[in-house]
């Protein structure tokens, strides 16, 4: 093979490697992070005036979301609540509260035991109410160490290219031996 042919082969090999590196970096940058949500507690209350407290065991730092819904239907046996309030408490501090149905999101930096308090007073002539709640925790994202995976990818691509070149040179050597013999 002439010197020009060797330079072209090396240049195309380097160009392929550079293209693969650029594509690998683009794939790593655009890959979305995984999110995991877990339900910590859920429940419902049916009946007259009630107060409920629920212990929440939070095992990791994350965003705690509490959704409380008044499921009463106007002009039925189960009317809407006259009064509905809930709060999230921990370490002698109130992290969030509402005096109506809705959603509260709280960023918790430390795992631990928290409490959710719910108080409801039904409306209507039958004094019946229906409330449901759902408590979910979305853990904060932990960064994935990309440098190790990036270098492992580059090493694998370089090995594959080396093996391909090695196979090609062996095939050329066999072809030369076959032609000579």
Residue pairs with C-beta under 8 A, 6 or more apart in sequence:
1 9
13 161
13 165
16 161
17 157
17 158
17 161
20 157
21 154
21 157
24 150
24 153
24 154
24 157
25 150
28 146
28 149
28 150
33 141
33 144
35 138
35 139
35 141
36 138
36 139
37 136
37 137
37 138
38 136
38 137
38 139
39 134
39 135
39 136
40 56
40 57
40 58
40 64
40 135
40 136
40 137
41 54
41 56
41 116
41 133
41 134
41 135
42 132
42 133
42 134
42 135
43 52
43 54
43 132
43 133
44 71
44 130
44 131
44 132
44 133
45 52
45 118
45 120
45 129
45 130
45 131
45 132
46 78
46 128
46 129
46 130
47 122
47 128
47 129
48 122
48 127
48 128
48 129
49 120
49 121
49 122
49 127
50 118
50 119
50 120
51 117
51 118
51 119
51 120
52 117
52 118
52 119
53 115
53 116
53 117
53 118
54 115
54 116
54 118
54 133
54 135
55 113
55 114
55 115
56 64
56 88
56 113
56 114
56 115
56 116
56 135
57 113
58 64
58 108
58 111
58 112
58 113
58 114
58 137
59 111
60 111
60 137
60 139
60 140
61 108
61 109
61 110
61 111
61 139
61 140
62 107
62 108
62 137
62 138
62 139
62 140
63 105
63 106
63 107
63 108
63 137
63 138
63 140
64 88
64 95
64 105
64 106
64 107
64 108
64 114
64 135
64 136
64 137
65 103
65 104
65 105
65 106
65 135
65 136
65 137
65 138
66 86
66 88
66 96
66 103
66 104
66 105
66 106
66 116
66 133
66 134
66 135
67 102
67 103
67 133
67 134
67 135
67 136
68 84
68 86
68 98
68 101
68 102
68 103
68 118
68 131
68 132
68 133
69 101
69 131
69 132
69 133
70 80
70 81
70 84
70 101
70 129
70 130
70 131
71 78
71 130
71 131
71 132
72 78
72 79
72 80
72 81
72 122
72 123
72 124
72 129
72 130
73 79
73 80
74 80
76 124
77 124
77 126
77 128
78 122
78 124
78 126
78 128
78 129
78 130
79 122
79 123
79 124
79 126
79 128
79 129
80 123
80 124
80 129
81 101
81 120
81 121
81 122
81 123
81 129
81 131
82 121
82 122
82 123
83 99
83 119
83 120
83 121
84 99
84 100
84 101
84 118
84 119
84 120
84 121
84 131
85 97
85 98
85 99
85 100
85 118
85 119
85 120
86 97
86 98
86 104
86 116
86 117
86 118
86 119
86 133
87 94
87 96
87 97
87 98
87 116
87 117
88 94
88 95
88 96
88 97
88 104
88 106
88 114
88 115
88 116
89 95
89 114
89 115
89 116
89 117
90 108
90 112
90 113
90 114
90 115
91 112
95 106
95 108
95 114
96 104
96 105
96 106
97 104
98 104
101 131
108 114
116 133
116 135
118 131
118 133
120 129
120 131
121 129
122 128
122 129
123 129
